[in-house]
Amino acid sequence: INYEKSVASIAVAAHEVGHALQDAQHYGPLKWKAKMMPAAVAGNNLGMMMALGGGLLGSTLFVDIGMLLFALGIVMPIVTLPIEFDASKRALNQLQTLKLVDERDYDGAKSMLTAAALTYVAGAATSLIFVVFIAARFFGRR
C-alpha cells in the first residue's frame, strides 16, 4: 500500500470537510438541499418511469407528467452547484490555513475541486439529454 499523500485525495477530503463546515455553520442552501433532495430524487425516478411507460403505452398524459417530474429533477444539480463551489472554496481556505498544500500543490488542488463540482453539471446535462430525447421521440408523434 502506498501511503504517500496525493493532491487529489487531500482535495477531496478537504471538500467533504467544507461540507461539514457548511453544516456546522448552518449554511442555508445546504439545509434547503437536504430538505428538497428526497422529493427531487423521487420525482426524477418516477418521472423517468412515467415518461417511458407512457410512451410505450401511448399515453401522452403520462409522458407529459413524467417529463415534468423528470425536468424538475434536473433543477437539483444546478441548485447544488453553488453549494459545491462554496465547499470547495472552504476546502481551499482550510488547505492553505492548515498548510496542508504548498504553493506548488495549490493549483492542483483547486483544479481537482473544480472538476469535482463540475460533475453536477455533467449530471444535469445527462438528464437534459434524456428529456430532449424523450420529447423528440414521443412528442413528435402528436
C-alpha positions in Angstrom: 0.0 0.0 0.0 1.3 3.4 -0.9 0.7 5.9 1.9 2.1 9.0 0.1 -0.1 12.0 0.1 -1.7 12.9 -3.2 -3.2 16.3 -4.0 -6.4 14.7 -5.3 -7.1 12.7 -2.1 -6.3 15.7 0.1 -8.5 17.9 -2.0 -11.5 15.5 -1.9 -11.2 15.0 1.8 -10.9 18.8 2.3 -14.0 19.3 0.1 -16.0 17.0 2.4 -14.7 19.0 5.4 -16.0 22.0 3.6 -19.5 20.4 3.7 -19.0 19.7 7.4 -18.2 23.4 7.9 -21.3 24.4 6.0 -23.4 22.1 8.2 -21.7 23.4 11.4 -22.4 27.0 10.3 -26.0 26.2 9.3 -25.3 27.2 5.7 -28.8 27.9 4.3 -28.5 26.4 0.8 -27.2 23.1 2.2 -30.2 22.9 4.6 -32.6 23.7 1.7 -30.9 21.0 -0.5 -31.2 18.4 2.3 -35.0 19.1 2.5 -35.6 19.1 -1.2 -33.3 16.2 -2.3 -35.7 13.3 -1.4 -38.5 14.8 -3.4 -36.2 15.6 -6.4 -34.9 12.0 -6.5 -38.4 10.6 -6.2 -39.7 12.9 -8.9 -36.7 12.1 -11.1 -37.1 8.3 -10.8 -40.9 8.4 -11.1 -40.8 10.9 -13.9 -38.5 8.7 -16.0 -40.7 5.6 -15.4 -43.9 7.6 -16.3 -42.4 9.1 -19.4 -41.0 5.8 -20.7 -44.1 3.9 -19.7 -46.5 6.5 -21.1 -44.6 6.4 -24.4 -44.8 2.6 -24.6 -48.5 2.7 -23.7 -49.3 5.6 -25.9 -50.4 7.8 -23.1 -49.5 11.4 -23.8 -50.7 12.4 -20.3 -48.3 10.0 -18.6 -45.5 11.2 -20.9 -46.3 14.9 -20.1 -46.5 14.3 -16.3 -43.3 12.2 -16.4 -41.4 14.8 -18.4 -42.4 17.5 -15.9 -41.4 15.4 -12.9 -38.1 14.4 -14.6 -37.4 18.0 -15.6 -37.9 19.2 -12.0 -35.1 16.7 -11.1 -32.7 18.5 -13.4 -33.0 21.6 -11.2 -31.3 19.9 -8.2 -27.8 19.5 -9.8 -28.0 23.2 -10.9 -29.1 24.3 -7.5 -26.3 22.2 -6.0 -23.5 23.9 -7.9 -23.2 26.9 -5.6 -23.1 24.6 -2.6 -20.3 22.5 -4.1 -18.3 25.5 -5.2 -18.7 27.0 -1.7 -17.5 23.7 -0.1 -14.5 23.8 -2.4 -13.7 27.4 -1.5 -13.9 26.5 2.2 -11.7 23.5 1.4 -9.0 25.5 -0.3 -9.1 28.0 2.5 -8.5 25.2 5.1 -5.8 23.6 3.0 -3.9 26.9 3.0 -4.6 27.9 6.6 -3.5 24.5 7.9 -0.6 24.4 5.4 -1.7 21.0 4.0 -0.7 22.1 0.5 2.2 24.3 -0.6 2.0 26.8 -3.4 3.0 24.1 -6.0 0.1 21.8 -5.0 -2.4 24.6 -4.5 -3.2 24.8 -8.3 -3.7 21.1 -8.5 -6.0 21.0 -5.5 -8.0 23.9 -7.0 -8.3 22.1 -10.3 -9.4 18.9 -8.6 -12.0 20.6 -6.6 -13.4 22.5 -9.6 -13.6 19.2 -11.6 -15.4 17.5 -8.8 -18.0 20.3 -8.6 -18.5 20.2 -12.4 -19.7 16.6 -12.1 -23.0 18.1 -11.2 -23.0 20.0 -14.5 -22.5 16.6 -16.2 -25.4 15.1 -14.3 -27.7 17.9 -15.3 -26.5 17.7 -18.9 -27.2 14.0 -19.0 -30.7 14.5 -17.6 -31.3 17.2 -20.1 -30.3 15.0 -23.0 -32.7 12.4 -21.8 -35.5 14.9 -21.6 -34.7 16.1 -25.2 -34.6 12.5 -26.4 -38.0 11.6 -24.8 -39.5 14.9 -26.0 -38.3 14.3 -29.6 -39.3 10.7 -29.6 -42.8 10.9 -28.1 -44.0 14.5 -28.6 -43.1 14.1 -32.3 -45.9 11.6 -32.6 -48.7 14.0 -31.7 
